[in-house]
Structures are given as structure tokens and as C-alpha cells.
Amino acid sequence: MFGRRIEVTWLIHRKRGVIVLLDLKDGKCRSCGGQLQIVDVDDATMDAECSECGDSYRVEPNAFNDGGIKYWPEAMAAREAGEL
């Protein structure tokens, strides 16, 4: 729309809901460099967890240099649908 290109975040359906995975170029685990997934979200924060070592971080919606328009809205939509 209007010359903008928006990338789609990987949403993997699992038995309990949806996993929102971060692209490694946007963010990775501080401890092991593994891939992060959004495991919880609210109006002001997101909880990211490493899929490899299990470390977790509470971050702001714009923590992954996306201005809060890539991961946060998708995680909020999954939460509102009861999938996150």
C-alpha cells in the first residue's frame, strides 16, 4: 500500500497457540545468540524467550529496531485471539 513493503513475521501454529519468532537480523539471545520468540505481550511490553537456552527478557515494543510495527501488533493480535 502506498509504496510501503511490510514483512510478515513468522507465525507458527502450535497446539497451545501461535509462536511469534523474531528474525535473527532483528534480534537474538544475549546469552547464546539463539532465536527469540515472543511468549507474552501487553500494552507496554513484550516477553521474548530464547528457543535454544530458555533465557527470557521483558522488552519494549520497539526493542527490535522496527518502531513497534512488526512484532508487537502481530503478538497483540495473537493474544487477543487467545493464541498467545
C-alpha positions, 0 to 999 in steps of 0.5 A, a space after each residue: 500500500 502506498 509504496 510501503 513493503 511490510 514483512 510478515 513475521 513468522 507465525 507458527 501454529 502450535 497446539 497451545 497457540 501461535 509462536 511469534 519468532 523474531 528474525 535473527 537480523 532483528 534480534 537474538 539471545 544475549 546469552 547464546 545468540 539463539 532465536 527469540 520468540 515472543 511468549 507474552 505481550 501487553 500494552 507496554 511490553 513484550 516477553 521474548 524467550 530464547 528457543 535454544 537456552 530458555 533465557 527470557 527478557 521483558 522488552 519494549 515494543 520497539 526493542 527490535 529496531 522496527 518502531 513497534 510495527 512488526 512484532 508487537 501488533 502481530 503478538 497483540 493480535 495473537 493474544 487477543 485471539 487467545 493464541 498467545 
